Amino acid sequence: MITAMALHARGFGIPKTVEELREYLQAALEVEHLTLPVYMTGLYSIRPGTNRTAHFAIRSVLMEEMLHMTLAANLLNAVGGRPEVGRKEFVAEYPARLPFSSPRLPAIGLQHFSPAALKTFLLIERPRKMAPHPAPGEGWTSIGQFYDSVRRGLEHLVEQHGEAAVFTGLPGRQVGPEDFYNSGGEVFAVRDLKSAQLAIRVISDQGEGTDGTIWDSDDLIFGEERQLAHYFRFNEIYTGRSYGPHDTPDAPPSGPLLDVTWDDAYPIHGDSKVADYKKYEQTSAVHGHAVAFNTRYAALLSYLQSAFDGRPRAMALAVPTMLELRDRSEQLYRNPHPDPELAARGVFASPTFELARSQFEAVRETVDENLRLAGLEAGEPIDLSPTS
């Protein structure tokens, strides 16, 4: 499997073969996943009981990014690829560059809840109409541009070779609504061009809004209550004011003020590494907490790998693992940074999201046992034959 870094070096464009399409969709998984630690850090660094509006807004986006990651996996499985998420190489080292992105976009780092963090969130979710148009081969300047290239490549391949030659994946590898649901849309199987186009639309509309509005399309697609797209949810927090029902993307929100208190967060040093914490393991418990967090994060990705490999019910084990990560992150944030100089400046410890092969090896036995208890033997043969 070619890495996203290699794809970035090759140059951004429209995938011209099914193999290239699979590589772009693996990169899409990496794009969606790269946002998870960024949003988790912003969310979990909020002091408990404060900034409730911001807390629930960021949490809703985080859950929808999990939805996007799952839809990207369904797209990749549908065209005969295999998602690869349960491995060290899948996890970026922060600060990290978004795959295929323009060099004009800065690397994305881990930041506590703050105006600077919200500016990063807004950059990630920036709608196409607000982003500069990229030069040929430069790389995308909005995630919507990236998915538009995926869609155009997919449509061209179907037109050129026919649906049957493109959608060669086995139906049993699809995660469906019975396996994962959250309040912002739902997962659905991708089996043909129509469902693939819909998956791409859901991902794009939830991030940047639909048809030049501030709203996503969940009400039109899923019959749910209309809500703001990610960019505009974040902009409400950043500006401290809510949007009104008739506000437009190119104007600031005009609704009531929101109660946002930036001081109610644990300041962190986003570049901290486990190796930094290890220097002080004789005087601080932070190193052990950081290693434990990263190990459980490896468990989360291992459950997702199982779900994307044809055991979709493994999603039921991934969701509670996310909650466990919330609790483990709070164990870190409650501790001053073990570096005395940083602690003196009021900096707290934080998760590093560093994963090595040792982390995946450490959770393998527990993950396999939990899959077995859920009736999903890690090594059991699963019927992935096409259904009539």
Beta strands, then each sheet from edge to edge (+ up, - down):
end
